[in-house]
Structure formats: structure tokens, C-alpha cells
Amino acid sequence: MKTLLLIIFILIKFLIIIIPALLSVAYLTLIERKILSAIQIRRGPNVVGYGLLQPLADGLKFFFKRNYYTNKI
């Protein structure tokens, strides 16, 4: 029982650190895209809904992307 609680505690600590880090990287990428599109005077990720769901779409695309070099999904 003690070991299970320790594992759960470590997992919660891990998630408390990793989730904000992943979210911050995703939204920093969004900010970078907005700045680059403004510099290049083109339509960026802020065309629909200010692009707030763009990091989620990028993550899903990366997760389901097929690796053509190893012929595996």
C-alpha cells in the first residue's frame, strides 16, 4: 500500500511539471507563428478563433503522422 501511494505521488509530481511545460512550448510556438506571419504580412494561425486550438491540432497531427522510413504507423 505504501509503495502504491509513493508511485501515485511521484506520478502526480511528474504530471504537475510536464503538463505545464508541454503547454507552454505549444503556445510559445503559436506566438512565434503569429509574429512571423505579421512580419511577412501574411495570414497566420489567427485567421479563425485567434489560433488557440492550433497547438492541439499540431499535436494530433504529429501523433497520427505516419513514419514512411520504417513503414510503421
PQR file of N, CA, C, O and H, with PARSE charges and radii, in Angstrom:
ATOM      1  N   MET A   1       0.818  -1.196   0.000 -0.4000 1.5000
ATOM      2  CA  MET A   1       0.000   0.000   0.000 -0.0000 2.0000
ATOM      3  C   MET A   1       0.862   1.261   0.000  0.5500 1.7000
ATOM      4  O   MET A   1       0.569   2.238  -0.689 -0.5500 1.4000
ATOM      5  N   LYS A   2       1.931   1.210   0.792 -0.4000 1.5000
ATOM      6  CA  LYS A   2       2.834   2.357   0.853 -0.0000 2.0000
ATOM      7  C   LYS A   2       3.527   2.590  -0.486  0.5500 1.7000
ATOM      8  O   LYS A   2       3.719   3.730  -0.911 -0.5500 1.4000
ATOM      9  H   LYS A   2       2.169   0.416   1.352  0.4000 1.0000
ATOM     10  N   THR A   3       3.896   1.504  -1.137 -0.4000 1.5000
ATOM     11  CA  THR A   3       4.573   1.604  -2.424 -0.0000 2.0000
ATOM     12  C   THR A   3       3.641   2.186  -3.476  0.5500 1.7000
ATOM     13  O   THR A   3       4.062   3.001  -4.297 -0.5500 1.4000
ATOM     14  H   THR A   3       3.741   0.578  -0.792  0.4000 1.0000
ATOM     15  N   LEU A   4       2.376   1.773  -3.458 -0.4000 1.5000
ATOM     16  CA  LEU A   4       1.403   2.292  -4.416 -0.0000 2.0000
ATOM     17  C   LEU A   4       1.199   3.789  -4.213  0.5500 1.7000
ATOM     18  O   LEU A   4       1.137   4.538  -5.188 -0.5500 1.4000
ATOM     19  H   LEU A   4       2.034   1.111  -2.791  0.4000 1.0000
ATOM     20  N   LEU A   5       1.095   4.229  -2.986 -0.4000 1.5000
ATOM     21  CA  LEU A   5       0.952   5.654  -2.713 -0.0000 2.0000
ATOM     22  C   LEU A   5       2.176   6.437  -3.162  0.5500 1.7000
ATOM     23  O   LEU A   5       2.050   7.548  -3.677 -0.5500 1.4000
ATOM     24  H   LEU A   5       1.146   3.620  -2.194  0.4000 1.0000
ATOM     25  N   LEU A   6       3.349   5.869  -2.970 -0.4000 1.5000
ATOM     26  CA  LEU A   6       4.577   6.521  -3.408 -0.0000 2.0000
ATOM     27  C   LEU A   6       4.612   6.658  -4.928  0.5500 1.7000
ATOM     28  O   LEU A   6       5.011   7.700  -5.448 -0.5500 1.4000
ATOM     29  H   LEU A   6       3.451   4.966  -2.552  0.4000 1.0000
ATOM     30  N   ILE A   7       4.197   5.617  -5.636 -0.4000 1.5000
ATOM     31  CA  ILE A   7       4.172   5.657  -7.100 -0.0000 2.0000
ATOM     32  C   ILE A   7       3.168   6.700  -7.586  0.5500 1.7000
ATOM     33  O   ILE A   7       3.454   7.452  -8.517 -0.5500 1.4000
ATOM     34  H   ILE A   7       3.873   4.771  -5.214  0.4000 1.0000
ATOM     35  N   ILE A   8       2.001   6.745  -6.962 -0.4000 1.5000
ATOM     36  CA  ILE A   8       0.987   7.729  -7.340 -0.0000 2.0000
ATOM     37  C   ILE A   8       1.492   9.141  -7.068  0.5500 1.7000
ATOM     38  O   ILE A   8       1.288  10.039  -7.885 -0.5500 1.4000
ATOM     39  H   ILE A   8       1.768   6.134  -6.206  0.4000 1.0000
ATOM     40  N   PHE A   9       2.143   9.342  -5.937 -0.4000 1.5000
ATOM     41  CA  PHE A   9       2.686  10.654  -5.590 -0.0000 2.0000
ATOM     42  C   PHE A   9       3.743  11.097  -6.593  0.5500 1.7000
ATOM     43  O   PHE A   9       3.755  12.257  -7.007 -0.5500 1.4000
ATOM     44  H   PHE A   9       2.309   8.612  -5.273  0.4000 1.0000
ATOM     45  N   ILE A  10       4.619  10.198  -6.984 -0.4000 1.5000
ATOM     46  CA  ILE A  10       5.656  10.514  -7.972 -0.0000 2.0000
ATOM     47  C   ILE A  10       5.025  10.825  -9.324  0.5500 1.7000
ATOM     48  O   ILE A  10       5.465  11.747 -10.011 -0.5500 1.4000
ATOM     49  H   ILE A  10       4.609   9.256  -6.648  0.4000 1.0000
ATOM     50  N   LEU A  11       4.000  10.070  -9.715 -0.4000 1.5000
ATOM     51  CA  LEU A  11       3.316  10.310 -10.986 -0.0000 2.0000
ATOM     52  C   LEU A  11       2.634  11.678 -10.992  0.5500 1.7000
ATOM     53  O   LEU A  11       2.689  12.391 -11.994 -0.5500 1.4000
ATOM     54  H   LEU A  11       3.643   9.322  -9.157  0.4000 1.0000
ATOM     55  N   ILE A  12       1.997  12.047  -9.891 -0.4000 1.5000
ATOM     56  CA  ILE A  12       1.343  13.355  -9.802 -0.0000 2.0000
ATOM     57  C   ILE A  12       2.375  14.478  -9.886  0.5500 1.7000
ATOM     58  O   ILE A  12       2.149  15.473 -10.574 -0.5500 1.4000
ATOM     59  H   ILE A  12       1.952  11.468  -9.076  0.4000 1.0000
ATOM     60  N   LYS A  13       3.499  14.328  -9.197 -0.4000 1.5000
ATOM     61  CA  LYS A  13       4.555  15.337  -9.273 -0.0000 2.0000
ATOM     62  C   LYS A  13       5.081  15.464 -10.702  0.5500 1.7000
ATOM     63  O   LYS A  13       5.325  16.568 -11.189 -0.5500 1.4000
ATOM     64  H   LYS A  13       3.682  13.520  -8.638  0.4000 1.0000
ATOM     65  N   PHE A  14       5.249  14.331 -11.359 -0.4000 1.5000
ATOM     66  CA  PHE A  14       5.732  14.321 -12.742 -0.0000 2.0000
ATOM     67  C   PHE A  14       4.764  15.065 -13.657  0.5500 1.7000
ATOM     68  O   PHE A  14       5.184  15.880 -14.479 -0.5500 1.4000
ATOM     69  H   PHE A  14       5.050  13.434 -10.964  0.4000 1.0000
ATOM     70  N   LEU A  15       3.471  14.786 -13.515 -0.4000 1.5000
ATOM     71  CA  LEU A  15       2.469  15.429 -14.360 -0.0000 2.0000
ATOM     72  C   LEU A  15       2.353  16.917 -14.076  0.5500 1.7000
ATOM     73  O   LEU A  15       2.102  17.703 -14.990 -0.5500 1.4000
ATOM     74  H   LEU A  15       3.130  14.125 -12.847  0.4000 1.0000
ATOM     75  N   ILE A  16       2.533  17.313 -12.824 -0.4000 1.5000
ATOM     76  CA  ILE A  16       2.474  18.726 -12.467 -0.0000 2.0000
ATOM     77  C   ILE A  16       3.607  19.501 -13.138  0.5500 1.7000
ATOM     78  O   ILE A  16       3.456  20.688 -13.427 -0.5500 1.4000
ATOM     79  H   ILE A  16       2.737  16.674 -12.082  0.4000 1.0000
ATOM     80  N   ILE A  17       4.718  18.853 -13.384 -0.4000 1.5000
ATOM     81  CA  ILE A  17       5.849  19.514 -14.041 -0.0000 2.0000
ATOM     82  C   ILE A  17       5.739  19.428 -15.562  0.5500 1.7000
ATOM     83  O   ILE A  17       5.979  20.421 -16.248 -0.5500 1.4000
ATOM     84  H   ILE A  17       4.841  17.889 -13.149  0.4000 1.0000
ATOM     85  N   ILE A  18       5.383  18.269 -16.097 -0.4000 1.5000
ATOM     86  CA  ILE A  18       5.416  18.034 -17.548 -0.0000 2.0000
ATOM     87  C   ILE A  18       4.287  18.740 -18.292  0.5500 1.7000
ATOM     88  O   ILE A  18       4.525  19.339 -19.341 -0.5500 1.4000
ATOM     89  H   ILE A  18       5.188  17.462 -15.539  0.4000 1.0000
ATOM     90  N   ILE A  19       3.068  18.681 -17.770 -0.4000 1.5000
ATOM     91  CA  ILE A  19       1.931  19.262 -18.492 -0.0000 2.0000
ATOM     92  C   ILE A  19       2.096  20.765 -18.711  0.5500 1.7000
ATOM     93  O   ILE A  19       1.913  21.218 -19.840 -0.5500 1.4000
ATOM     94  H   ILE A  19       2.875  18.195 -16.917  0.4000 1.0000
ATOM     95  N   PRO A  20       2.432  21.560 -17.700 -0.5600 1.5000
ATOM     96  CA  PRO A  20       2.650  22.993 -17.980  0.2800 2.0000
ATOM     97  C   PRO A  20       3.811  23.247 -18.947  0.5500 1.7000
ATOM     98  O   PRO A  20       3.761  24.184 -19.743 -0.5500 1.4000
ATOM     99  N   ALA A  21       4.848  22.419 -18.879 -0.4000 1.5000
ATOM    100  CA  ALA A  21       5.977  22.602 -19.797 -0.0000 2.0000
ATOM    101  C   ALA A  21       5.537  22.351 -21.243  0.5500 1.7000
ATOM    102  O   ALA A  21       5.896  23.117 -22.137 -0.5500 1.4000
ATOM    103  H   ALA A  21       4.889  21.657 -18.233  0.4000 1.0000
ATOM    104  N   LEU A  22       4.768  21.290 -21.477 -0.4000 1.5000
ATOM    105  CA  LEU A  22       4.295  20.993 -22.825 -0.0000 2.0000
ATOM    106  C   LEU A  22       3.347  22.072 -23.336  0.5500 1.7000
ATOM    107  O   LEU A  22       3.419  22.467 -24.500 -0.5500 1.4000
ATOM    108  H   LEU A  22       4.477  20.668 -20.750  0.4000 1.0000
ATOM    109  N   LEU A  23       2.466  22.542 -22.472 -0.4000 1.5000
ATOM    110  CA  LEU A  23       1.536  23.595 -22.883 -0.0000 2.0000
ATOM    111  C   LEU A  23       2.264  24.899 -23.187  0.5500 1.7000
ATOM    112  O   LEU A  23       1.911  25.600 -24.136 -0.5500 1.4000
ATOM    113  H   LEU A  23       2.407  22.220 -21.527  0.4000 1.0000
ATOM    114  N   SER A  24       3.267  25.225 -22.396 -0.4000 1.5000
ATOM    115  CA  SER A  24       3.993  26.469 -22.649 -0.0000 2.0000
ATOM    116  C   SER A  24       4.761  26.404 -23.963  0.5500 1.7000
ATOM    117  O   SER A  24       4.812  27.394 -24.694 -0.5500 1.4000
ATOM    118  H   SER A  24       3.553  24.656 -21.626  0.4000 1.0000
ATOM    119  N   VAL A  25       5.353  25.270 -24.273 -0.4000 1.5000
ATOM    120  CA  VAL A  25       6.058  25.125 -25.553 -0.0000 2.0000
ATOM    121  C   VAL A  25       5.071  25.232 -26.713  0.5500 1.7000
ATOM    122  O   VAL A  25       5.372  25.864 -27.726 -0.5500 1.4000
ATOM    123  H   VAL A  25       5.312  24.466 -23.680  0.4000 1.0000
ATOM    124  N   ALA A  26       3.906  24.625 -26.574 -0.4000 1.5000
ATOM    125  CA  ALA A  26       2.909  24.673 -27.644 -0.0000 2.0000
ATOM    126  C   ALA A  26       2.459  26.104 -27.905  0.5500 1.7000
ATOM    127  O   ALA A  26       2.356  26.521 -29.059 -0.5500 1.4000
ATOM    128  H   ALA A  26       3.662  24.111 -25.751  0.4000 1.0000
ATOM    129  N   TYR A  27       2.190  26.860 -26.844 -0.4000 1.5000
ATOM    130  CA  TYR A  27       1.693  28.216 -27.053 -0.0000 2.0000
ATOM    131  C   TYR A  27       2.814  29.204 -27.384  0.5500 1.7000
ATOM    132  O   TYR A  27       2.549  30.241 -27.993 -0.5500 1.4000
ATOM    133  H   TYR A  27       2.273  26.522 -25.907  0.4000 1.0000
ATOM    134  N   LEU A  28       4.039  28.914 -27.003 -0.4000 1.5000
ATOM    135  CA  LEU A  28       5.155  29.741 -27.469 -0.0000 2.0000
ATOM    136  C   LEU A  28       5.359  29.565 -28.975  0.5500 1.7000
ATOM    137  O   LEU A  28       5.715  30.513 -29.674 -0.5500 1.4000
ATOM    138  H   LEU A  28       4.254  28.072 -26.508  0.4000 1.0000
ATOM    139  N   THR A  29       5.132  28.353 -29.465 -0.4000 1.5000
ATOM    140  CA  THR A  29       5.190  28.110 -30.904 -0.0000 2.0000
ATOM    141  C   THR A  29       4.096  28.891 -31.618  0.5500 1.7000
ATOM    142  O   THR A  29       4.328  29.444 -32.693 -0.5500 1.4000
ATOM    143  H   THR A  29       4.842  27.582 -28.897  0.4000 1.0000
ATOM    144  N   LEU A  30       2.903  28.939 -31.025 -0.4000 1.5000
ATOM    145  CA  LEU A  30       1.809  29.718 -31.609 -0.0000 2.0000
ATOM    146  C   LEU A  30       2.164  31.198 -31.667  0.5500 1.7000
ATOM    147  O   LEU A  30       1.915  31.854 -32.678 -0.5500 1.4000
ATOM    148  H   LEU A  30       2.714  28.490 -30.152  0.4000 1.0000
ATOM    149  N   ILE A  31       2.737  31.722 -30.607 -0.4000 1.5000
ATOM    150  CA  ILE A  31       3.136  33.126 -30.581 -0.0000 2.0000
ATOM    151  C   ILE A  31       4.206  33.397 -31.647  0.5500 1.7000
ATOM    152  O   ILE A  31       4.176  34.422 -32.328 -0.5500 1.4000
ATOM    153  H   ILE A  31       2.940  31.188 -29.786  0.4000 1.0000
ATOM    154  N   GLU A  32       5.145  32.463 -31.775 -0.4000 1.5000
ATOM    155  CA  GLU A  32       6.181  32.622 -32.798 -0.0000 2.0000
ATOM    156  C   GLU A  32       5.565  32.671 -34.191  0.5500 1.7000
ATOM    157  O   GLU A  32       5.965  33.496 -35.012 -0.5500 1.4000
ATOM    158  H   GLU A  32       5.169  31.631 -31.222  0.4000 1.0000
ATOM    159  N   ARG A  33       4.601  31.803 -34.468 -0.4000 1.5000
ATOM    160  CA  ARG A  33       3.950  31.792 -35.773 -0.0000 2.0000
ATOM    161  C   ARG A  33       3.212  33.096 -36.036  0.5500 1.7000
ATOM    162  O   ARG A  33       3.235  33.614 -37.152 -0.5500 1.4000
ATOM    163  H   ARG A  33       4.276  31.133 -33.800  0.4000 1.0000
ATOM    164  N   LYS A  34       2.557  33.627 -35.004 -0.4000 1.5000
ATOM    165  CA  LYS A  34       1.834  34.888 -35.181 -0.0000 2.0000
ATOM    166  C   LYS A  34       2.797  36.031 -35.493  0.5500 1.7000
ATOM    167  O   LYS A  34       2.520  36.868 -36.352 -0.5500 1.4000
ATOM    168  H   LYS A  34       2.539  33.206 -34.097  0.4000 1.0000
ATOM    169  N   ILE A  35       3.914  36.060 -34.799 -0.4000 1.5000
ATOM    170  CA  ILE A  35       4.901  37.122 -35.030 -0.0000 2.0000
ATOM    171  C   ILE A  35       5.496  37.005 -36.435  0.5500 1.7000
ATOM    172  O   ILE A  35       5.626  38.005 -37.141 -0.5500 1.4000
ATOM    173  H   ILE A  35       4.139  35.380 -34.101  0.4000 1.0000
ATOM    174  N   LEU A  36       5.853  35.792 -36.834 -0.4000 1.5000
ATOM    175  CA  LEU A  36       6.429  35.608 -38.167 -0.0000 2.0000
ATOM    176  C   LEU A  36       5.429  35.954 -39.266  0.5500 1.7000
ATOM    177  O   LEU A  36       5.803  36.526 -40.290 -0.5500 1.4000
ATOM    178  H   LEU A  36       5.747  34.980 -36.260  0.4000 1.0000
ATOM    179  N   SER A  37       4.149  35.605 -39.055 -0.4000 1.5000
ATOM    180  CA  SER A  37       3.161  35.941 -40.082 -0.0000 2.0000
ATOM    181  C   SER A  37       2.944  37.455 -40.152  0.5500 1.7000
ATOM    182  O   SER A  37       2.687  37.991 -41.230 -0.5500 1.4000
ATOM    183  H   SER A  37       3.845  35.140 -38.223  0.4000 1.0000
ATOM    184  N   ALA A  38       3.045  38.143 -39.026 -0.4000 1.5000
ATOM    185  CA  ALA A  38       2.903  39.602 -39.048 -0.0000 2.0000
ATOM    186  C   ALA A  38       4.100  40.247 -39.740  0.5500 1.7000
ATOM    187  O   ALA A  38       3.939  41.219 -40.479 -0.5500 1.4000
ATOM    188  H   ALA A  38       3.254  37.708 -38.150  0.4000 1.0000
ATOM    189  N   ILE A  39       5.292  39.717 -39.507 -0.4000 1.5000
ATOM    190  CA  ILE A  39       6.489  40.258 -40.149 -0.0000 2.0000
ATOM    191  C   ILE A  39       6.424  40.055 -41.662  0.5500 1.7000
ATOM    192  O   ILE A  39       6.808  40.939 -42.428 -0.5500 1.4000
ATOM    193  H   ILE A  39       5.423  38.928 -38.907  0.4000 1.0000
ATOM    194  N   GLN A  40       5.936  38.887 -42.089 -0.4000 1.5000
ATOM    195  CA  GLN A  40       5.881  38.567 -43.516 -0.0000 2.0000
ATOM    196  C   GLN A  40       4.604  39.077 -44.182  0.5500 1.7000
ATOM    197  O   GLN A  40       4.400  38.862 -45.377 -0.5500 1.4000
ATOM    198  H   GLN A  40       5.624  38.169 -41.467  0.4000 1.0000
ATOM    199  N   ILE A  41       3.754  39.743 -43.426 -0.4000 1.5000
ATOM    200  CA  ILE A  41       2.484  40.291 -43.904 -0.0000 2.0000
ATOM    201  C   ILE A  41       1.688  39.211 -44.644  0.5500 1.7000
ATOM    202  O   ILE A  41       1.371  39.352 -45.825 -0.5500 1.4000
ATOM    203  H   ILE A  41       3.920  39.917 -42.455  0.4000 1.0000
ATOM    204  N   ARG A  42       1.378  38.151 -43.935 -0.4000 1.5000
ATOM    205  CA  ARG A  42       0.571  37.062 -44.484 -0.0000 2.0000
ATOM    206  C   ARG A  42      -0.390  36.593 -43.410  0.5500 1.7000
ATOM    207  O   ARG A  42      -0.287  36.991 -42.250 -0.5500 1.4000
ATOM    208  H   ARG A  42       1.636  38.037 -42.976  0.4000 1.0000
ATOM    209  N   ARG A  43      -1.323  35.744 -43.805 -0.4000 1.5000
ATOM    210  CA  ARG A  43      -2.296  35.222 -42.862 -0.0000 2.0000
ATOM    211  C   ARG A  43      -1.648  34.124 -42.030  0.5500 1.7000
ATOM    212  O   ARG A  43      -1.115  33.155 -42.571 -0.5500 1.4000
ATOM    213  H   ARG A  43      -1.407  35.420 -44.748  0.4000 1.0000
ATOM    214  N   GLY A  44      -1.696  34.279 -40.748 -0.4000 1.5000
ATOM    215  CA  GLY A  44      -1.100  33.307 -39.854 -0.0000 2.0000
ATOM    216  C   GLY A  44      -2.154  32.454 -39.166  0.5500 1.7000
ATOM    217  O   GLY A  44      -3.270  32.322 -39.668 -0.5500 1.4000
ATOM    218  H   GLY A  44      -2.129  35.066 -40.308  0.4000 1.0000
ATOM    219  N   PRO A  45      -1.814  31.880 -38.036 -0.5600 1.5000
ATOM    220  CA  PRO A  45      -2.743  30.991 -37.335  0.2800 2.0000
ATOM    221  C   PRO A  45      -3.867  31.730 -36.626  0.5500 1.7000
ATOM    222  O   PRO A  45      -4.659  31.102 -35.925 -0.5500 1.4000
ATOM    223  N   ASN A  46      -3.959  33.030 -36.786 -0.4000 1.5000
ATOM    224  CA  ASN A  46      -5.005  33.784 -36.097 -0.0000 2.0000
ATOM    225  C   ASN A  46      -6.209  34.061 -36.990  0.5500 1.7000
ATOM    226  O   ASN A  46      -7.012  34.937 -36.670 -0.5500 1.4000
ATOM    227  H   ASN A  46      -3.316  33.541 -37.356  0.4000 1.0000
ATOM    228  N   VAL A  47      -6.356  33.344 -38.091 -0.4000 1.5000
ATOM    229  CA  VAL A  47      -7.452  33.591 -39.019 -0.0000 2.0000
ATOM    230  C   VAL A  47      -8.784  33.176 -38.396  0.5500 1.7000
ATOM    231  O   VAL A  47      -9.765  33.913 -38.498 -0.5500 1.4000
ATOM    232  H   VAL A  47      -5.703  32.632 -38.350  0.4000 1.0000
ATOM    233  N   VAL A  48      -8.834  32.024 -37.763 -0.4000 1.5000
ATOM    234  CA  VAL A  48     -10.066  31.528 -37.159 -0.0000 2.0000
ATOM    235  C   VAL A  48      -9.841  31.327 -35.675  0.5500 1.7000
ATOM    236  O   VAL A  48      -8.958  30.563 -35.286 -0.5500 1.4000
ATOM    237  H   VAL A  48      -8.037  31.425 -37.680  0.4000 1.0000
ATOM    238  N   GLY A  49     -10.607  31.983 -34.850 -0.4000 1.5000
ATOM    239  CA  GLY A  49     -10.554  31.775 -33.409 -0.0000 2.0000
ATOM    240  C   GLY A  49      -9.244  32.159 -32.761  0.5500 1.7000
ATOM    241  O   GLY A  49      -8.894  31.607 -31.717 -0.5500 1.4000
ATOM    242  H   GLY A  49     -11.325  32.604 -35.166  0.4000 1.0000
ATOM    243  N   TYR A  50      -8.527  33.066 -33.333 -0.4000 1.5000
ATOM    244  CA  TYR A  50      -7.225  33.530 -32.826 -0.0000 2.0000
ATOM    245  C   TYR A  50      -6.188  32.417 -32.753  0.5500 1.7000
ATOM    246  O   TYR A  50      -5.128  32.612 -32.158 -0.5500 1.4000
ATOM    247  H   TYR A  50      -8.811  33.513 -34.181  0.4000 1.0000
ATOM    248  N   GLY A  51      -6.461  31.269 -33.332 -0.4000 1.5000
ATOM    249  CA  GLY A  51      -5.497  30.183 -33.388 -0.0000 2.0000
ATOM    250  C   GLY A  51      -5.261  29.469 -32.083  0.5500 1.7000
ATOM    251  O   GLY A  51      -4.229  28.815 -31.930 -0.5500 1.4000
ATOM    252  H   GLY A  51      -7.322  31.110 -33.815  0.4000 1.0000
ATOM    253  N   LEU A  52      -6.177  29.566 -31.130 -0.4000 1.5000
ATOM    254  CA  LEU A  52      -5.958  28.962 -29.817 -0.0000 2.0000
ATOM    255  C   LEU A  52      -5.967  27.442 -29.854  0.5500 1.7000
ATOM    256  O   LEU A  52      -5.381  26.807 -28.977 -0.5500 1.4000
ATOM    257  H   LEU A  52      -7.015  30.097 -31.255  0.4000 1.0000
ATOM    258  N   LEU A  53      -6.617  26.843 -30.844 -0.4000 1.5000
ATOM    259  CA  LEU A  53      -6.637  25.386 -30.944 -0.0000 2.0000
ATOM    260  C   LEU A  53      -5.561  24.855 -31.884  0.5500 1.7000
ATOM    261  O   LEU A  53      -5.456  23.644 -32.075 -0.5500 1.4000
ATOM    262  H   LEU A  53      -7.093  27.359 -31.556  0.4000 1.0000
ATOM    263  N   GLN A  54      -4.764  25.736 -32.470 -0.4000 1.5000
ATOM    264  CA  GLN A  54      -3.712  25.321 -33.399 -0.0000 2.0000
ATOM    265  C   GLN A  54      -2.684  24.388 -32.743  0.5500 1.7000
ATOM    266  O   GLN A  54      -2.305  23.397 -33.368 -0.5500 1.4000
ATOM    267  H   GLN A  54      -4.849  26.721 -32.315  0.4000 1.0000
ATOM    268  N   PRO A  55      -2.214  24.655 -31.514 -0.5600 1.5000
ATOM    269  CA  PRO A  55      -1.277  23.710 -30.892  0.2800 2.0000
ATOM    270  C   PRO A  55      -1.870  22.322 -30.696  0.5500 1.7000
ATOM    271  O   PRO A  55      -1.164  21.321 -30.818 -0.5500 1.4000
ATOM    272  N   LEU A  56      -3.167  22.254 -30.392 -0.4000 1.5000
ATOM    273  CA  LEU A  56      -3.822  20.955 -30.249 -0.0000 2.0000
ATOM    274  C   LEU A  56      -3.861  20.231 -31.591  0.5500 1.7000
ATOM    275  O   LEU A  56      -3.611  19.027 -31.654 -0.5500 1.4000
ATOM    276  H   LEU A  56      -3.742  23.067 -30.293  0.4000 1.0000
ATOM    277  N   ALA A  57      -4.170  20.951 -32.654 -0.4000 1.5000
ATOM    278  CA  ALA A  57      -4.195  20.349 -33.989 -0.0000 2.0000
ATOM    279  C   ALA A  57      -2.803  19.880 -34.402  0.5500 1.7000
ATOM    280  O   ALA A  57      -2.664  18.817 -35.008 -0.5500 1.4000
ATOM    281  H   ALA A  57      -4.374  21.929 -32.602  0.4000 1.0000
ATOM    282  N   ASP A  58      -1.784  20.653 -34.085 -0.4000 1.5000
ATOM    283  CA  ASP A  58      -0.409  20.252 -34.413 -0.0000 2.0000
ATOM    284  C   ASP A  58      -0.015  18.985 -33.653  0.5500 1.7000
ATOM    285  O   ASP A  58       0.623  18.090 -34.206 -0.5500 1.4000
ATOM    286  H   ASP A  58      -1.897  21.517 -33.593  0.4000 1.0000
ATOM    287  N   GLY A  59      -0.399  18.923 -32.392 -0.4000 1.5000
ATOM    288  CA  GLY A  59      -0.089  17.734 -31.590 -0.0000 2.0000
ATOM    289  C   GLY A  59      -0.780  16.492 -32.107  0.5500 1.7000
ATOM    290  O   GLY A  59      -0.174  15.422 -32.170 -0.5500 1.4000
ATOM    291  H   GLY A  59      -0.918  19.650 -31.942  0.4000 1.0000
ATOM    292  N   LEU A  60      -2.045  16.623 -32.478 -0.4000 1.5000
ATOM    293  CA  LEU A  60      -2.771  15.477 -33.034 -0.0000 2.0000
ATOM    294  C   LEU A  60      -2.182  15.042 -34.367  0.5500 1.7000
ATOM    295  O   LEU A  60      -2.068  13.848 -34.642 -0.5500 1.4000
ATOM    296  H   LEU A  60      -2.537  17.492 -32.427  0.4000 1.0000
ATOM    297  N   LYS A  61      -1.807  16.012 -35.195 -0.4000 1.5000
ATOM    298  CA  LYS A  61      -1.202  15.682 -36.484 -0.0000 2.0000
ATOM    299  C   LYS A  61       0.119  14.933 -36.283  0.5500 1.7000
ATOM    300  O   LYS A  61       0.402  13.960 -36.981 -0.5500 1.4000
ATOM    301  H   LYS A  61      -1.900  16.983 -34.973  0.4000 1.0000
ATOM    302  N   PHE A  62       0.918  15.396 -35.327 -0.4000 1.5000
ATOM    303  CA  PHE A  62       2.181  14.732 -35.053 -0.0000 2.0000
ATOM    304  C   PHE A  62       1.964  13.327 -34.509  0.5500 1.7000
ATOM    305  O   PHE A  62       2.700  12.403 -34.856 -0.5500 1.4000
ATOM    306  H   PHE A  62       0.688  16.187 -34.760  0.4000 1.0000
ATOM    307  N   PHE A  63       0.952  13.162 -33.655 -0.4000 1.5000
ATOM    308  CA  PHE A  63       0.689  11.863 -33.041 -0.0000 2.0000
ATOM    309  C   PHE A  63       0.255  10.833 -34.071  0.5500 1.7000
ATOM    310  O   PHE A  63       0.634   9.666 -33.977 -0.5500 1.4000
ATOM    311  H   PHE A  63       0.354  13.912 -33.373  0.4000 1.0000
ATOM    312  N   PHE A  64      -0.539  11.254 -35.059 -0.4000 1.5000
ATOM    313  CA  PHE A  64      -1.060  10.322 -36.047 -0.0000 2.0000
ATOM    314  C   PHE A  64      -0.249  10.294 -37.340  0.5500 1.7000
ATOM    315  O   PHE A  64      -0.644   9.632 -38.300 -0.5500 1.4000
ATOM    316  H   PHE A  64      -0.846  12.203 -35.136  0.4000 1.0000
ATOM    317  N   LYS A  65       0.872  11.000 -37.378 -0.4000 1.5000
ATOM    318  CA  LYS A  65       1.686  11.051 -38.585 -0.0000 2.0000
ATOM    319  C   LYS A  65       2.368   9.711 -38.821  0.5500 1.7000
ATOM    320  O   LYS A  65       2.862   9.082 -37.885 -0.5500 1.4000
ATOM    321  H   LYS A  65       1.193  11.538 -36.599  0.4000 1.0000
ATOM    322  N   ARG A  66       2.391   9.293 -40.042 -0.4000 1.5000
ATOM    323  CA  ARG A  66       2.982   8.011 -40.389 -0.0000 2.0000
ATOM    324  C   ARG A  66       4.465   8.192 -40.693  0.5500 1.7000
ATOM    325  O   ARG A  66       4.862   9.163 -41.337 -0.5500 1.4000
ATOM    326  H   ARG A  66       1.990   9.804 -40.802  0.4000 1.0000
ATOM    327  N   ASN A  67       5.269   7.261 -40.230 -0.4000 1.5000
ATOM    328  CA  ASN A  67       6.699   7.285 -40.496 -0.0000 2.0000
ATOM    329  C   ASN A  67       6.967   6.451 -41.748  0.5500 1.7000
ATOM    330  O   ASN A  67       6.897   5.223 -41.707 -0.5500 1.4000
ATOM    331  H   ASN A  67       4.947   6.473 -39.707  0.4000 1.0000
ATOM    332  N   TYR A  68       7.270   7.111 -42.842 -0.4000 1.5000
ATOM    333  CA  TYR A  68       7.441   6.412 -44.110 -0.0000 2.0000
ATOM    334  C   TYR A  68       8.792   5.714 -44.228  0.5500 1.7000
ATOM    335  O   TYR A  68       8.974   4.878 -45.114 -0.5500 1.4000
ATOM    336  H   TYR A  68       7.327   8.109 -42.875  0.4000 1.0000
ATOM    337  N   TYR A  69       9.726   6.037 -43.366 -0.4000 1.5000
ATOM    338  CA  TYR A  69      11.054   5.429 -43.464 -0.0000 2.0000
ATOM    339  C   TYR A  69      11.067   4.023 -42.883  0.5500 1.7000
ATOM    340  O   TYR A  69      11.763   3.150 -43.402 -0.5500 1.4000
ATOM    341  H   TYR A  69       9.578   6.716 -42.647  0.4000 1.0000
ATOM    342  N   THR A  70      10.319   3.792 -41.828 -0.4000 1.5000
ATOM    343  CA  THR A  70      10.303   2.467 -41.223 -0.0000 2.0000
ATOM    344  C   THR A  70       9.075   1.670 -41.613  0.5500 1.7000
ATOM    345  O   THR A  70       8.944   0.504 -41.241 -0.5500 1.4000
ATOM    346  H   THR A  70       9.754   4.502 -41.407  0.4000 1.0000
ATOM    347  N   ASN A  71       8.165   2.294 -42.368 -0.4000 1.5000
ATOM    348  CA  ASN A  71       6.945   1.664 -42.836 -0.0000 2.0000
ATOM    349  C   ASN A  71       6.054   1.232 -41.683  0.5500 1.7000
ATOM    350  O   ASN A  71       5.302   0.266 -41.803 -0.5500 1.4000
ATOM    351  H   ASN A  71       8.271   3.241 -42.670  0.4000 1.0000
ATOM    352  N   LYS A  72       6.138   1.943 -40.572 -0.4000 1.5000
ATOM    353  CA  LYS A  72       5.287   1.682 -39.420 -0.0000 2.0000
ATOM    354  C   LYS A  72       4.438   2.904 -39.142  0.5500 1.7000
ATOM    355  O   LYS A  72       4.761   4.014 -39.566 -0.5500 1.4000
ATOM    356  H   LYS A  72       6.749   2.728 -40.475  0.4000 1.0000
ATOM    357  N   ILE A  73       3.378   2.692 -38.442 -0.4000 1.5000
ATOM    358  CA  ILE A  73       2.494   3.823 -38.074 -0.0000 2.0000
ATOM    359  C   ILE A  73       2.977   4.430 -36.786  0.5500 1.7000
ATOM    360  O   ILE A  73       2.383   5.390 -36.295 -0.5500 1.4000
ATOM    361  H   ILE A  73       3.116   1.791 -38.097  0.4000 1.0000
TER
END
